[in-house]
Every structure is written in C-alpha cells, then in structure tokens.
Amino acid sequence: MRPQATAPAAASQKPAALKTSPWRNGGSGAKLRFHTEQGAAMLRLGVGVLLSSVLSATSLSAAAPALSPADRAAAFKAAGFKQSGREWVRCEDRSPSHQNGSMEIADLNGDGAPEAWVTESSTNCYGNTAEAVVLVTKKGPAWVVLLDAVGVADTRQTKTRGWPDIEVGGPGFGPVPVYRFNGTKYVPGR
C-alpha cells in the first residue's frame, strides 16, 4: 500500500523571507520560472560542453602514443622552434600577446605513429589570427613537416589518402582554406 501524499503547506505557513523575495514564490513568479529555465538550459549546455571536452581529450590521448622528452624536442625543432630556457619559441616576440609553443599529440591517420600539432600565439608575428600551427609526423627517426600555416587548424570528417582534411581559419567571413594530404604533405585543396 502506498503512503498518502500530504497536501502542500498553505501560503500563510511560509517563512516571511520567502513571501517577500522576488526570486521565490512571492513577488514575480515569472522571474522564477525564467531564471530556472534559463539556468537549467545553461547547466545542460555547460555539462554537455564539459562532457564533450573530456570525451574528446580522452579519445585523443588514448589514440595517441606518448612522446619521450627527446621526441618532443625533435618535434619542436622540426617545426622551426628554438628552446629558450624551459620554453619553445618560434616567434621572437616578447609582447603580452605572445604565448610560447605548445604541443598536442595525435594519430591522425590511424597508423600508430604520432603526429604533433605545434602551435604558438602572437598578434605581432601572426596578425589578427594570432596563431601559427605546424603539423609534424615521425618518419623513421626524423620528424617532418606536413603542414605549416598561420591560423587555427581544425580537422574535418572528410579524408584524402587516409588523412583527415584540415581547415585553417582565422578572423573574417570569407571561405576557410581546406588543406588535403597529397601523399607527402598537406596542400591547399579546392
């Protein structure tokens, strides 16, 4: 047998603070519903973005082999970076807009060999786009450049010769260049 549901308490039994607050049942109920619905939508969006980021990072790191410190240094050097203390730099800019080189490892073509996205940011060196990206891969003992462009790179679902096509964009509303693998490196496609 299910217990009987009790009737809600009468409005007169609510504490005085709740009666007068515009964010509770007193005052404007519309604001309560609006903020609740908006807050719930924002929460769902935030959780979705967070979950997507975590899953994306997890799948990327699971597919990409880790690099030794020697391989990381060789990949940075192949991308045209020089070591400056503990940091890697390509652009000799020391303005506040400059961010030293960073690296993200991936296996873009699924062959088990690592590729490295090497990026650096600076409005003085790279204009309004403020970012340069170099994609390098390990061929035998050496790292070779597959793509060197100014802009923000994004892989597409489409592939050419087993490698994902890459968009490299920046500010503006014009068409975004798409680079395709030609068997040796990425070249601008149509």
N, C-alpha and C positions, 0 to 999 in steps of 0.2 A: 504494500500500500504506500502510495506517495504522500509525503507530508503536504499539508495545505499551505499554499502561498499566502503570505501575510500582505495586507493592503499597505500601500506606501503611506508614510507618515504625512500628516496634514501639513500644509504650508506654515501654519502657525507654530508648529513644533520645531522649525528650522532655527538654527542659531541666527542671531541678529546680523552677524557679519555676512552671512550668505544671502540674506534678504536684500541687503543694500548694495552688494557688489555688482557692478555691471558685467562682470565676467562669469558670474554664476547664474542661477535661475532668477535672481532679482534683476532689475534693470532690463537690458536688451537681450532677450533670448536669441535674436538673430546673430548678434556678435558671437555668442557662444557656439552656435551651430557653424557659422562661417569659420571661426578660428579652429574649431575642432576638425572640420572637414579639410581645411587648408593644412592644418598641422598634420593630419593623418596622411594626406597626399604627399606632403614634403617628407614625412617619415618613410613612406613607402618608396619614394624616389631615392632618398638617401641610402636606405637599406639595399635597394636594387643596384645603385652605383657602387656601393661598397662591396657587395657580393660579386658583382661583375669584375671589379678590380682584383679582388682576391682570387677568383677563379682564373682570370686571365694571367695573373702573376704566377699562380700555382702551375697552370698548364705550360707556361713559357719556361719556368725553371725546371719542370720535370722533363721537358723535351730537350733542354739544352745542357750539354755537359759543362761542368765547372772548369775554369781555366786556372792553370798554375800561375804564380806571380811572373815567371819568365814568359809565359804565353801572353799574359795581359800586357806586359811591357812591349813585347814584339808586335802585338796588335796595335797598340797606341803608336808605335814608331812607324808601322806600315801606313797608318792613317795620316802621317805627317805631323804627329805631336812630339814635343820635346818634354823631358822631365825637368821640372823646376821644383826642387825640394821634394815634397811628397805628392805634388800635383802634376798633372799633364796639361800642357798648353800648346796651342797651335797659333793662336792669335796673341800678339804681344800687348794686348790692351789691358790696362790696369784700372779702368773706369768702373764705377759701381754696376754698370750693366754686364760686366764680364762674369761668366761662370766657367770655371775650369772644365776640362774634358771629363766626360763620364762615359761609361761603357755598359751596354746591356747585351747579354749573350743569348743567342737563339740558334735553332737549327731550322733554317727556312725551307730547305729542300728535302728534309727528312732523311738525309744520308748518314746521320750520326756524327758528322763533323761540325764543329762550331762555326757560327758566323758571329761577328761582333758589330753592333751599332755603336759607333763612337761619335759623340756629339759635343759641341761647345757652343756657348751663347755669348753674343756681344753685339750691341747695336752699332758700335764703332767699326767693327770688322765685317758684319754681315747685314747691315742696313736694317730696314723695318722688320724683316723676317727674324732677325736677331739670332738665328741658329744655323749652324752648319752640321751636316750629317755625313759620315763616311761609313760605308758598309764594307767590312773586310771579311775574308774567309781564309781558313788554313788549307793550303795545298801542299801536302808533304810537310817539310819542316818550316816552310815560309808562309807568311801572311800576305795576301794580295788584295788590292782594292777592287771591289766590284762596282761601287757607286760613290761618287764624291759630289755633293750638291749643297747649295745654300737653300734652306727651307726646313720644314717639318715633314719627316717621312712617315708614311702610313702604308702598310701592306694591304693589298686588295685580295678579294676572294679568287680572282682570275689568276691563271698561271700561264707562263710561257716557258717551254722546255723544262718543266718541273719546278720552276722557281716562281714565287708569287710576284705579280706585277706590283710596282711601288709608285704611289703618288707622292710628290714632293711639292708641298704648297706653302703659302705664306699669306700675308695680308692682301686683300683685294677681292674682286668679284669675277675676275677672268677665269678662263679654263685652267685647271690644275694639271701640270705636266705629269704624264704617266711614263714610267721607265719600265722597260721589258728586258729580260735576260736574253742575250744573243748567243749564249754558249760560252762566252768568256767573261763578259761584264754586262752591266745594265746600261742601256742606251735609251734616249728618248723615243717613245713609240707614238703611234697615231691613234 
